[in-house]
Every structure is written in C-alpha cells, then in structure tokens.
Amino acid sequence: MRTRSSVLTGTSSPSYWHLFAARRSWRYGCLDERLRDVADDKVAGVLVTDTQMRRLHHPYDGGADVFLTSSEERDRMRDRHADWLSSHPLGF
C-alpha cells in the first residue's frame, strides 16, 4: 500500500491531491463500498486497473469511463453492456 500527498503551487490557488494505491485480491463485491462512495460523491478520482495496468475503469458520480487494450475489446464490451450506454445520439 502506498500513499502520497502533493500540493500544486504557482496557480491562483493551491491544489491538493492525495493519492492512494493498493493491490487487492479480487473477489465478487470487493469494490461495492468504494463504488457507492463514488456514486454518492463522497470520494472522487478513483481508478481501478488490472495488475498489468492495461485496462482502466474510472467511475464517477453519474457513470464511468473504461479504457481497454484495443478497439476490438472496446467493441465487445460495448456490445455486452449496450443497456448501460447513454441513449444520447452522440453517445454522451
């Protein structure tokens, strides 16, 4: 487990970032509490990745961004979870 804090200066107001990283064994439901905190806007900036950091899931209050290894993998994920996608004509 690693924790790091930084303050960005040189701007009109300082920005503070607190980073935390941990490696966890996967089990069903192990992220439920953290994802609920994101959905309730209690925490932000959560990133979930596989152990090789090839895929990234970035949840936020109102949705999530998913970064995959290829356009083919993206298309398979899109097709598998079509009911999760926005109905907006531009996909927003």
C-alpha positions as CSV (number, residue, x, y, z in Angstrom):
1,M,0.0,0.0,0.0
2,R,1.3,3.4,-0.9
3,T,0.1,6.9,0.0
4,R,1.4,10.2,-1.4
5,S,0.2,13.7,-1.0
6,S,1.2,16.7,-3.1
7,V,0.4,20.4,-3.3
8,L,0.5,22.1,-6.7
9,T,1.6,25.7,-6.4
10,G,2.1,28.5,-8.8
11,T,-1.5,28.9,-9.6
12,S,-4.1,31.4,-8.3
13,S,-4.9,28.9,-5.6
14,P,-3.0,25.8,-4.5
15,S,-4.5,22.4,-5.5
16,Y,-4.1,19.5,-3.1
17,W,-4.0,15.8,-4.3
18,H,-3.9,12.8,-2.1
19,L,-3.0,9.5,-3.9
20,F,-3.5,6.0,-2.5
21,A,-2.7,2.8,-4.2
22,A,-3.3,-0.8,-3.0
23,R,-3.1,-4.2,-4.5
24,R,-6.1,-6.3,-3.6
25,S,-7.1,-9.9,-4.4
26,W,-10.3,-9.9,-6.5
27,R,-13.5,-11.2,-5.0
28,Y,-17.1,-10.5,-6.0
29,G,-18.3,-7.3,-4.4
30,C,-14.9,-6.2,-3.1
31,L,-15.4,-2.7,-4.7
32,D,-19.0,-2.2,-3.9
33,E,-18.5,0.1,-0.9
34,R,-15.9,2.2,-2.8
35,L,-18.1,2.5,-5.9
36,R,-21.1,3.5,-3.7
37,D,-18.9,6.3,-2.2
38,V,-18.1,7.5,-5.7
39,A,-21.7,7.4,-6.8
40,D,-22.7,9.3,-3.7
41,D,-20.0,11.9,-4.5
42,K,-18.1,11.2,-1.2
43,V,-14.9,10.4,-3.0
44,A,-13.5,11.2,-6.4
45,G,-10.5,10.3,-8.6
46,V,-10.9,6.6,-8.1
47,L,-9.2,4.4,-10.7
48,V,-9.4,0.6,-10.9
49,T,-6.9,-1.3,-13.0
50,D,-5.8,-4.8,-13.7
51,T,-2.4,-5.9,-12.3
52,Q,-0.6,-5.1,-15.5
53,M,-2.3,-1.7,-15.8
54,R,-3.5,-2.5,-19.3
55,R,-7.2,-1.7,-18.6
56,L,-8.6,1.2,-16.5
57,H,-12.0,1.8,-15.0
58,H,-12.7,5.4,-13.8
59,P,-16.0,5.6,-12.0
60,Y,-17.6,9.0,-11.2
61,D,-21.0,10.1,-9.9
62,G,-23.2,9.5,-12.9
63,G,-21.1,7.0,-14.9
64,A,-17.7,5.7,-15.7
65,D,-15.0,5.8,-18.3
66,V,-13.4,2.5,-19.3
67,F,-10.1,2.3,-21.2
68,L,-9.3,-1.0,-22.9
69,T,-6.4,-2.5,-24.8
70,S,-7.9,-2.4,-28.3
71,S,-10.8,-1.2,-30.3
72,E,-11.9,-4.8,-30.7
73,E,-12.0,-5.3,-26.9
74,R,-13.9,-1.9,-26.7
75,D,-16.5,-3.1,-29.2
76,R,-17.0,-6.4,-27.4
77,M,-17.5,-4.6,-24.1
78,R,-19.9,-2.1,-25.7
79,D,-22.0,-4.9,-27.2
80,R,-22.0,-6.9,-24.0
81,H,-23.2,-3.9,-22.0
82,A,-25.3,-2.0,-24.5
83,D,-28.1,-1.4,-22.0
84,W,-25.6,0.7,-19.9
85,L,-24.8,3.1,-22.7
86,S,-26.3,6.6,-23.0
87,S,-29.3,7.0,-25.3
88,H,-28.0,10.4,-26.4
89,P,-27.4,10.4,-30.3
90,L,-23.8,11.3,-29.8
91,G,-23.2,8.8,-27.0
92,F,-22.7,11.4,-24.2
